[in-house]
Amino acid sequence: MRSGGKGLDHVARELDAAVCDKGHPVLFGDVVKALAAGAHSVMIGGLFAGTDESPGETVLFQGRSYKVYRGMGSLGAMQSARDRYQQADVEPSKLVPEGVEGRVPYKGPLSSSVHQLVGGVRSGMGYCGCKDLAELRRKAKFVRITNAGLRESHVHDVTITKEAPNYSGQQ
C-alpha cells in the first residue's frame, strides 16, 4: 500500500473526518490494508478497468483480450474534454498530460471483480481475526518487510499456466 497511513485513523477521529485512500491499489488485498489503516473508502477504479462496464473498446492483441484504457489525466482525455476544463483555446501541444493511455487485461463482468474484492477484504479480516471494520482498525498490525520479503511472499519460481481472477503476478 502506498499511503502514508501513519496516524491516519487518529487524525480522522480528531477531525471527525472520513478518509478516502487514493493509494492506487494494485491487488484486491491492498484494499483491506487501506481499510485497516483507517480509510473509510478506497478509490479502486483501476481495479475495475478492463471490466465489461468500464469505458473503452475491447481489442485483441497477441491472442489476448484487452480493454483500451485512457486515464483522465492522459492527453487523449484532456483533448476530448478541453471545453469542460476551460482549455478550448489551448493548443494541443501546450497541454501537460499527467496520465497515460494504453490497454489493460480484459476482466469480464464487473460482478466478478466485485466478488473477488469482497472476498479479499473478508480474507484479510479473517487473517486478523476480525468480524467488522472497527475491530480490523483496532487489531491490524503493519509490519515493514524488505523487497526480497515481498517477492518471497508472492508466487515465484513458477510459470503461471492458468491465471487466477484476483492475481496478476505483478506487484
C-alpha positions in Angstrom: 0.0 0.0 0.0 1.4 3.4 -0.9 -0.5 5.5 1.5 1.4 7.1 4.4 -1.1 5.7 6.8 0.9 6.6 9.9 -1.6 8.0 12.4 -4.3 8.2 9.8 -7.1 6.8 11.9 -6.1 9.0 14.8 -6.1 12.2 12.7 -9.5 11.2 11.2 -11.0 10.7 14.7 -9.6 14.0 15.9 -11.0 15.9 12.9 -14.2 13.8 12.8 -13.5 13.3 9.2 -13.8 10.4 6.8 -10.7 9.4 4.9 -10.6 8.2 1.3 -7.4 6.2 0.4 -6.1 7.1 -3.0 -3.0 4.8 -2.8 -3.6 3.1 -6.1 -4.4 -0.4 -5.0 -2.9 -2.9 -7.4 -4.2 -6.1 -5.8 -7.6 -6.6 -4.1 -5.6 -7.3 -0.8 -4.4 -3.7 -0.9 -8.0 -2.5 -0.2 -8.2 -4.3 3.2 -4.8 -2.8 4.1 -6.1 0.7 3.4 -9.3 0.0 5.5 -7.1 -1.4 8.3 -5.0 1.8 8.2 -8.1 3.8 8.8 -9.6 4.6 5.4 -13.3 4.9 5.3 -13.3 4.4 1.5 -10.8 3.4 -1.2 -10.6 4.7 -4.7 -10.5 1.5 -6.7 -11.3 2.5 -10.3 -8.1 1.0 -11.7 -9.1 -2.4 -10.3 -12.3 -2.2 -12.3 -10.6 -1.1 -15.5 -10.9 -3.9 -18.0 -14.4 -5.0 -17.0 -17.4 -5.0 -19.3 -18.9 -2.0 -17.7 -15.7 0.1 -17.9 -15.3 2.6 -20.8 -13.1 1.6 -23.7 -13.1 -0.7 -26.6 -12.3 -4.4 -26.2 -9.4 -5.3 -28.5 -7.5 -8.5 -29.3 -3.7 -8.2 -29.0 -1.3 -11.1 -29.5 -4.1 -13.6 -28.9 -5.4 -12.0 -25.6 -8.3 -9.7 -25.0 -7.8 -6.2 -23.6 -9.8 -3.0 -22.9 -8.4 0.3 -24.2 -7.7 2.4 -21.1 -7.4 6.1 -21.0 -6.6 7.8 -17.7 -8.4 11.1 -17.0 -5.1 12.9 -17.0 -4.0 11.5 -20.3 -3.5 13.6 -23.4 -6.4 12.0 -25.2 -8.8 12.6 -22.3 -7.6 16.2 -22.0 -8.1 16.8 -25.7 -11.6 15.4 -25.7 -12.6 17.4 -22.6 -10.9 20.7 -23.4 -14.2 22.6 -23.2 -15.0 21.1 -19.8 -11.7 22.1 -18.3 -11.7 25.7 -19.9 -8.9 24.8 -22.2 -10.7 25.1 -25.5 -8.3 27.8 -26.7 -5.1 25.9 -25.6 -3.1 24.3 -28.4 -2.9 20.5 -28.0 0.9 20.8 -27.9 0.6 23.0 -24.8 -1.4 20.5 -22.8 0.5 18.9 -20.0 -0.8 15.3 -19.5 -0.5 13.6 -16.2 -1.9 10.2 -17.2 -1.5 7.5 -19.8 -3.4 5.7 -22.5 -2.9 2.0 -23.1 -4.6 -1.3 -22.6 -5.5 -3.4 -19.6 -6.3 -7.1 -19.5 -10.0 -7.8 -20.1 -11.6 -9.0 -16.9 -15.2 -9.8 -17.9 -18.2 -8.6 -15.9 -17.8 -6.1 -13.0 -19.7 -8.5 -10.7 -16.8 -11.0 -10.9 -14.3 -8.3 -9.9 -16.6 -7.1 -7.0 -16.9 -10.7 -5.9 -13.0 -11.0 -5.8 -12.8 -7.6 -4.0 -15.3 -8.6 -1.3 -13.6 -12.0 -0.9 -10.2 -10.3 -0.5 -11.5 -8.0 2.2 -13.1 -10.9 4.1 -9.9 -12.9 3.8 -7.8 -10.1 5.1 -10.2 -9.6 8.0 -10.1 -13.3 8.7 -6.2 -13.3 8.8 -6.6 -10.6 11.6 -9.4 -12.5 13.4 -11.8 -9.5 12.9 -15.5 -9.6 12.3 -16.0 -5.9 11.4 -14.1 -2.8 10.2 -13.9 -1.3 13.7 -12.2 -4.4 15.0 -9.9 -4.5 12.0 -8.7 -1.0 12.6 -8.0 -1.8 16.3 -6.3 -5.2 15.8 -4.4 -4.8 12.5 -0.6 -4.7 12.8 1.5 -3.4 10.0 5.0 -4.9 9.6 7.7 -3.5 7.4 9.3 -6.1 5.1 12.1 -5.9 2.6 11.7 -6.0 -1.2 13.1 -9.5 -1.0 10.5 -10.5 1.6 7.7 -9.0 -0.6 8.9 -11.1 -3.6 9.1 -14.2 -1.4 5.6 -13.6 -0.2 4.2 -13.8 -3.7 4.3 -16.6 -6.3 7.8 -17.1 -7.5 9.8 -19.7 -9.4 6.6 -20.8 -11.1 5.4 -20.3 -14.7 1.7 -19.5 -14.2 -0.3 -21.5 -16.8 -3.8 -20.6 -15.6 -4.3 -17.1 -14.3 -6.4 -16.5 -11.2 -9.1 -13.8 -11.3 -7.6 -11.9 -8.4 -3.8 -12.2 -9.1 -1.9 -10.9 -12.0 1.6 -11.8 -10.7 2.6 -8.1 -10.8 3.4 -6.4 -7.5 
